[in-house]
Amino acid sequence: MDATNNTGAKSAKLSLGEQSWDLPIRGGTIGPDVVDISKLYGQTGMFTYDPGFTSTASCESKITYIDGDEGVLLYRGYPIEQLAEDGDFLETCYLLLYGELPTAAQKAEFDHSVTHHTMIHDQMTRFFNGFRRDAHPMAIMVASVGALSAFYHDSTDISDPTQRLIASIRMIAKMPTLAAMAYKYSVGQPFVYPKNSLDYTSNFLNMCFAVPCEEYKVSPTLSRALDKIFILHADHEQNASTSTVRLAGSSGANPFACIAAGVACLWGPAHGGANEAALKMLAEIGSVDRIPEYIARAKDKNDPFRLMGFGHRVYKNYDPRAKIMQKTCHEVLTELGIKDDPLLDVAVELERIALHDEYFIEKKLYPNIDFYSGITLKAMGFPTTMFTVLFALARTVGWIGQWKEMIEDPSQRIGRPRQLYTGADRRDYIPMSQRK
Ligand code: CMC
């Protein structure tokens, strides 16, 4: 590769036999430059091959930046640590959607707007009642988020900026209501309507844990902790579910359908399902003395077992969200008076051992956000099946922000990856009577 072409502009040279092509290099604000291969097929008749997109920038974006080697995460340039420490979730939502921190007046208006869109169409409760008693709440979320498009026809025209904005606010506002309903349905309790006097996260806790027969007071410490968890999960650039949302949206699908696609992708254990899997793993390990056995299994190439909550496609350093999460976890356990949680003991020791183990050091496998979030959410009273639902609730703003950015990008086209075909060559159909 050559970083400078004859005109002084940066380019890379691709040579194949006698022929060569100059490929433009584009630079971002921070982070690696990219080789622009968008015209490669037209010029060379070749595709690039990058399964899992480990070396491919699928789009240009101004929303979130991650430096995986340094363990840095910025939303619109602001470090995640500062946003989580000093701001609240709706402020982060505003920042991700509009690009700047809100003034006091803008924040008040945004909060008001979200608060006044939290109710869902009452007919939607019939969807919930149609699910099996033991349905996984993520199954209910995939369906109910998609079903929003059947109720809010006035915000599905993606070419109209006002409708796009209304759909965005609706989704940020209604996700907690749908998530709480999915939870209430799973435990057989009546749905609790949103309460406009409560802030976003306190309202969600109230919808989850209040029952009509007694007073429920939201703990400010727990509400603040959950709000922080939402901030940490709000966006994470072009991860699997966000890329799914962008790809779904690139065809012109309505925003509710696109977010439902994101929820479906998030459900997988390698992505949002990891906090549920991490907690299950800690429970399975059960006690500190069994940790070496599981570390050995994680290292064994012939054993598919992996330490859930460890490793990340992008972070090859301590996930900055995991550090904040670890602190929040201790705050929540202290508030709830939980001193001796065996799962926490296993987690702390597992982390200590793994961080000193050659295998994990060499492969740069550090705890990720899911390692401590499961323990925290469990202590708050959420069943494991709800963990990914909470992730989806928080990530909705990231999905919506990225979807909006894509729709508003004039260079946007339908996403259509190509392939390296390794199947059968052309062959003629054989009538059944002649097949062996
Ligand atoms: N335990 C043991 N070994 C591991 C682990 C693990 N958790 N993660 C990766 N490795 C090994 C893996 O076997 C491979 O070894 P080798 O080079 O000898 O084949 C090497 O490390 C690289 O792994 P990879 O699967 O090629 O890396 P990836 O970037 O494709 O995968 C990952 C990233 C997050 C899917 C993976 O680390 C993993 O499965 N972790 C456990 C699940 C988890 O905690 N996921 C949550 C991710 S953070 C939340 C989110 O963003 O959604």
Residues whose N, C-alpha, C, O or C-beta is under 5 A from the ligand:
A	BS01	CMC	P269 A270 H271 G272 A274 A298 F305 R306 L307 M308 G309 F310 G311 H312 R313 K363 N368 D370
